[in-house]
Amino acid sequence: MEIRKEEKEDGRRLGRRIKIGTIIAGLVVVGLATGYVMGVVGYIKIIGPYVSEMRYKAFLKDYLKPYEEDVIGGDTPEQTIDLFIEALKKGDYELASKYFEVQEQQKWRENFANPNKKNINEWIIELENNKKSWKKEQHDDGSFEFWYNTGVGDDEITSFIYVRKNMNNKWKLEGF
C-alpha cells in the first residue's frame, strides 16, 4: 500500500508540475504575443509617419520634376514674348508651347497640333505691331501684365499677355 501512496503522490506532483509548466508556458506565450503586438504597434507609431513622409517626398519629387526641368524662357518678360514670337515665326510650335508655364504647355501643344497658319501669322503681326504701344503693369506677386488695343473706336479690343517668373528664374507666359 505504501507503494501505491507514493505512486499517487508522484502522480499528483507530476500533475501539478504539468499544470505549473502549462501555466508558465501559457504566460510566456501571452507575454511574447503581447510583446510582439506592442512592438508592432510601436513600430507602426514610429515608422508610420516616416513611411508617409517618404511617400509624400516621392510624390513631391515627381510633381516638381517638370517644373525643375523647365528652363526655357527669357531673362525678362519682354524677352520671353520675343522668343515666343520667334518660335511661332519658325513654325516651331513645340518650342513655342514651352514658353508657357508647365501646366499650360500641354494645352498649347494641342492648340498648335493643327495650326491655322493664317491665324498664327496674323497673331505674329498683331504682337509685333503692338509692342510699341504695350502698357506694362507689375502685380504684387511679381508677375507682369501687358495689354494693348488692337482696334480703333467701337472695334477697339484690348488684348492681354500675362508673364510670370518660374522657379528657375525664367519668365514664362501664363496666357493671353
C-alpha positions in Angstrom: 0.0 0.0 0.0 2.8 2.2 0.8 4.0 2.0 -2.9 0.6 2.9 -4.1 0.5 6.0 -1.9 3.9 7.0 -3.2 2.7 6.4 -6.8 -0.4 8.5 -6.1 1.7 11.3 -4.6 4.2 11.1 -7.5 1.3 11.3 -9.9 -0.1 14.3 -8.1 3.3 16.0 -8.2 3.7 15.3 -11.8 0.2 16.6 -12.5 1.0 19.8 -10.5 4.2 20.2 -12.4 2.4 19.8 -15.7 -0.2 22.3 -14.6 2.5 24.7 -13.5 4.5 24.1 -16.7 1.4 24.7 -18.8 0.6 27.9 -16.9 4.2 29.1 -17.3 4.2 28.2 -21.0 0.9 30.0 -21.4 2.2 33.1 -19.7 5.3 33.0 -21.8 3.2 32.7 -25.0 0.9 35.5 -23.8 3.9 37.6 -22.9 5.6 37.0 -26.2 2.3 37.7 -28.1 1.8 40.9 -26.1 5.3 42.0 -26.7 5.0 41.3 -30.4 1.8 43.2 -30.7 3.2 46.1 -28.7 6.3 46.0 -30.8 4.3 46.1 -34.0 2.1 48.9 -32.7 5.2 50.8 -31.5 6.9 50.1 -34.9 3.9 51.5 -36.7 3.8 54.5 -34.5 7.4 55.2 -35.1 7.8 54.1 -38.7 4.3 55.0 -40.0 4.9 58.8 -40.2 8.3 58.2 -41.7 6.8 56.0 -44.4 4.1 58.6 -45.0 6.7 61.3 -45.2 8.7 59.2 -47.7 5.6 58.7 -49.9 4.9 62.4 -49.7 8.5 63.3 -50.6 8.4 60.8 -53.6 5.1 62.4 -54.7 6.5 65.9 -54.3 9.7 65.0 -56.2 7.6 63.5 -59.1 5.3 66.5 -59.1 8.1 69.1 -59.1 10.3 67.4 -61.7 8.7 69.1 -64.8 8.9 72.5 -63.0 12.6 71.9 -62.1 13.4 70.9 -65.6 11.6 73.8 -67.2 14.5 76.1 -68.1 13.1 77.6 -71.4 12.2 81.2 -71.1 13.6 84.7 -71.2 15.5 86.6 -68.6 12.9 89.4 -68.9 9.2 89.3 -69.6 9.8 91.1 -72.9 12.5 88.6 -74.0 10.1 85.7 -73.3 7.5 87.2 -75.6 10.1 87.9 -78.3 11.4 84.3 -78.1 7.8 83.0 -78.3 7.2 85.2 -81.4 10.4 83.9 -83.0 9.4 80.3 -82.4 6.0 81.0 -84.0 7.7 82.6 -87.0 9.9 79.5 -87.5 6.8 77.2 -87.2 8.4 75.5 -84.1 5.2 75.1 -82.2 6.7 72.6 -79.8 9.2 75.2 -78.7 6.5 77.9 -78.7 4.5 75.9 -76.2 7.5 75.6 -73.9 7.5 79.4 -73.3 4.2 78.8 -71.3 4.1 77.7 -67.7 4.3 74.0 -67.2 0.6 73.5 -66.5 -0.3 75.3 -69.7 2.2 73.7 -72.1 0.1 70.6 -73.0 -2.9 72.8 -73.8 -0.8 75.0 -76.1 0.8 71.9 -77.7 -2.7 70.7 -78.5 -3.7 74.2 -79.8 -0.7 74.1 -82.1 -1.2 70.5 -83.2 -3.1 71.6 -86.3 -2.1 75.1 -86.7 -4.0 77.6 -88.8 -1.0 79.3 -90.4 -3.1 82.3 -91.4 -4.3 82.9 -87.9 -0.8 82.4 -86.5 0.7 84.8 -89.0 -2.0 87.4 -88.1 -1.2 86.9 -84.4 2.5 87.4 -85.0 1.9 90.6 -86.9 -0.5 91.8 -84.2 2.0 91.1 -81.4 4.9 92.7 -83.3 2.9 95.8 -84.4 1.6 96.4 -80.9 4.8 96.0 -79.0 5.4 99.8 -79.3 2.1 100.5 -77.6 2.2 97.9 -74.9 1.2 99.1 -71.5 3.0 97.1 -68.7 2.0 96.6 -65.1 3.7 94.7 -62.4 1.5 92.9 -59.9 2.1 92.4 -56.2 3.1 88.8 -56.8 5.9 89.9 -59.2 4.1 88.8 -62.4 3.6 91.2 -65.3 0.6 92.0 -67.4 1.0 93.6 -70.9 -2.0 95.0 -72.7 -2.6 96.7 -75.9 -5.6 97.8 -78.0 -5.9 96.0 -81.4 -8.6 98.2 -82.9 -9.9 101.7 -83.2 -13.1 103.3 -81.9 -16.0 100.9 -81.4 -13.9 98.0 -82.7 -11.3 98.5 -80.0 -10.3 95.2 -78.5 -7.9 95.0 -75.6 -5.5 92.0 -75.6 -3.6 90.9 -72.6 -0.4 88.9 -72.1 0.4 87.5 -68.6 4.0 86.6 -67.7 5.4 85.2 -64.5 8.8 84.0 -63.3 9.2 80.3 -62.7 11.3 78.5 -60.0 14.3 78.6 -62.4 14.1 82.4 -62.7 12.9 82.2 -66.3 9.9 84.3 -67.4 7.0 82.1 -68.6 3.8 83.0 -70.4 0.8 82.4 -68.3 -1.7 83.1 -71.0 -3.2 85.5 -73.5 
